[in-house]
Amino acid sequence: MEYVQERVATLHDFGDASPAAPVDRATVVVPLTDRDHASLAAEQVLSTLGDVDPQSVLVALRAGGGTVDDVREWVDSIDVDADLLWCNAPAVRSLLDEHGLNGEAGKGRDVWLALGVAAARSEFVAVHDADATTYGPDHVPRLLFPLARDYSFAKGYYARVENRRLYGRLCRLLYEPLVAALGESRDDPIVDYLGAFRYALAGEFAATSDLVRQLRPPRGWGLEVATLGDAFREAGFDGTAQVDLGIHEHDHRAVSGRGGLSDMADEVAAALFGALADHGVAVDHDALRERYRTTARRFVDQYAADAAFNGLEFDRVAEHEQVDAYAESVRPPASDDRLPAWTETDLDPDAVCRASQDALDSVAGE
């Protein structure tokens, strides 16, 4: 146990922290796909939210027309008052097309749609992934607690340790050493801010509705990093907190293949470089790639020592192979696919809700 502070306020769990928080003034957004909808982790998250009873629970769903009704029946079977937002429904896509916002769907676009709806409903918004098997009733109150004080953005952090192994590979082996390598050659506040978070790729965060309306997530992965870039602009060091969510056990992804960690690494790195460019930080990608390799190898050595200290299994060869794979992501982004802030579009969140509901009604009972 420790109580070290970072450049942003760091709120520790010294033993079953369960602070009073404005849960009744918050909407909790849970992104979900039809592939994951019946998992034990997703069921635990939603049933726990039923016990927490926030002002609103909004499930940002990406599903095919042939499975969406099954997902709705499954959600209805859980003791939680949750609304479904069918993010890739034909009617929603048509509405987005009318506003020039249609295109590739992904987690980022799903969350962006839900954030617009949530910010119109509630004073505060929290976002939680649905893949944590260790999800507990204190997570939402912990995230929301700083927002009732002087903070407008709160990020969750946790340890990724399970089955006697260290996980969180994308954060440990790409994000952390990449930001550290940047810090070796740049003395810039945005780099310091990006390096202040203990688990920057956590999907759990909370913010005021005003800040939420300023977020510009990419359509796919990279949502978490892009959010930090926007939070730095809107909240800065003084308006940001990070909160201890304990130990999380998550579903795991393969390194290669469609939707694997290598694909995610490309989008995480692109989001990072986009955030840096927003704040005037120019990057020499070739030089950074070499510094990243050196820094990441040092991190591997440090994690190996930590694992040995705790009697955990550790595959140093596999970790180095991942570093080599991730190094290919250190390159100029091919494009900027970020969605606009809700304050910069005339898309109406109520219209999104109506389009989603009409689409859900059209497939009911089919």
Buried (B, 14 or more C-beta within 10 A) or exposed (E): EEEEEBEBBBBBBEEEBEEEBBBEBBBBBBBBBBEBBEBEBBBBBBEBBBEBEBBBBBBBBBBEBEBBBEBBEBBEEBEBEBBBBBBBBBBBBEBBEEEEBBEEBBBBBBBBBBBBBBBBBBBBBBBBBBBBBBBBEBBBBBBBBBBBEEBBBBBBBBBBBBEEEBBBBBBBBBBBBBBBBBBEEBEBEBBBBBBBBBBBBBBBBBBBBEBBBBBBBBBBBBBBBBBBBBBBBBBBBEBBBBBBBBEBBBEBBEBEEEEEBBBBBBBBBBBBBBBBBBBEBEBEEEEBBEBBBEBBBEBBEEBBEEBEEEEBEBEEEEBBEBBEBBBEBBBEBEEEBBBBBBEEEEBEBEBBBBBBBBBBEEBEEE
